[in-house]
Amino acid sequence: MRALVWEGVNKLAVERVPDPEIRNDQDVIVRVTASTTCGSDLHLIGGYVPAMRAGDVIGHEFVGEVVEVGPGVRHRKVGERVVVCSFVGCGRCWYCANDLWSLCDNSNTNAGITQAMWGYEPGAVFGYSHAMGGLRGSHAEYVRVPFADYGAFPIPEGVDETSALFASDSVPTGWMGADLGGVGPGDVVAVWGCGAVGQMAARAAVLLGAEKVIAIDRIPERLAMARDVIGVETIDYTATDVGAELRERTGGRGPDVCVEAVGMEAHTTGPEQLYDQAKTRLRMQTDRPAAVREAIYACRKGGSVFVLGVFGGVVDKFPLGALMNKGLTLRAAQMHGQRYIPMLLDRIAKGEISTQHLVTHEMPLDEAPRAYDLFKNKKDGCVRAVIRPAA
């Protein structure tokens, strides 16, 4: 089959790789009908995530049709349209039983790598390096889906494929940030980043009862989507002092909940950007935490900060003093998709959550490297590109 593979830092190619096969009795094989670019893939492509190997298939957000099922699969059947959660959970360990699916004890077969990095291993995720299980990704004609009874969800009648596609990762990730960040009725919420995840976090905050939601970015197309489609206020951080602007819009108090949806390659203005870039290039820090810093400084006293953006290692100049002295609650997580996806598919079916506007480009698999070039470099107004394999 054909697949998009990582050949080295900033090098992608469509190549032939072996067809996937059932390896365990709880596997299914899915024929991919659509997958999408994602900002966290850019960390892989740029070489910021360890344990990538030449020939690895990338991509983790996808929908498709079940074409083969293992003998232990009970709830999925051949011919079903499914959306597949980007993180793999076994459904049986303590973490899965407690709805902490991305922390599954059994899905990451390369646990030693992340145990050395972080003390414990998270679960596996499709197409996201050997540190995260080494599973082949979704930018391919077919994908093997482990523990399919727990990670592959039927797409409801009436829900189109493009809408369902973002329930694989972006929608549940954004919802989790608002939910675990503690958003409630009457809150003021600020979201750093207006990509797909940031927009979905903003929409989740609205649906959870926030009185005011403010989204922060610098890309005009993304700001327009957040304002015109999601229906929230926006701030272009290149045009104003974000902290001062948030105080002005919140009566001097600051947001109740701040959600960071940017991650390890955050941009900012002024000397802080040059400082962070220099530190990462010298390997004196692995990630650029500008948005996290800003969220901590901007959050009201006693408020909550939730980190949704992907980070891989260590950062410099972390404002621990502000966090402690302001009495903030800081939380973070990779996406516990199985906890949210069925509910979110129902909300999509009811029209409460819209995702079709996120798709600015569609391309066949053979043009996937170009899709990532447009997406990474913000060319041609690209917010998200859907890749459609022709199996």
Sequence and secondary structure as in RCSB ss.txt:
>XXXX:A:sequence
MRALVWEGVNKLAVERVPDPEIRNDQDVIVRVTASTTCGSDLHLIGGYVPAMRAGDVIGHEFVGEVVEVGPGVRH
RKVGERVVVCSFVGCGRCWYCANDLWSLCDNSNTNAGITQAMWGYEPGAVFGYSHAMGGLRGSHAEYVRVPFADY
GAFPIPEGVDETSALFASDSVPTGWMGADLGGVGPGDVVAVWGCGAVGQMAARAAVLLGAEKVIAIDRIPERLAM
ARDVIGVETIDYTATDVGAELRERTGGRGPDVCVEAVGMEAHTTGPEQLYDQAKTRLRMQTDRPAAVREAIYACR
KGGSVFVLGVFGGVVDKFPLGALMNKGLTLRAAQMHGQRYIPMLLDRIAKGEISTQHLVTHEMPLDEAPRAYDLF
KNKKDGCVRAVIRPAA
>XXXX:A:secstr
 EEEEEEETTEEEEEE       STT EEEEEEEEE  HHHHHHHTT SSS  TTEE    EEEEEEEE TT  S
  TT EEEE SEE  SSSHHHHTT GGG SSS TTHHHHHHHHSS   EETTS GGGT    SSBSEEEETTHHH
HEEE  TT  HHHHHGGGTHHHHHHHHHHHTT  TT EEEEE  SHHHHHHHHHHHHTT SEEEEEES HHHHHH
IIIII  EEEETTSS HHHHHHHHTTTS  SEEEE   TB   SSHHHHHHHHHHHTTS S B HHHHHHHHHS 
TT EEEE S   S  SS  HHHHHHTT EEEE    HHHHHHHHHHHHHTTSS  GGG  EEEEGGGHHHHHHHH
HTTGGG S EEEE   
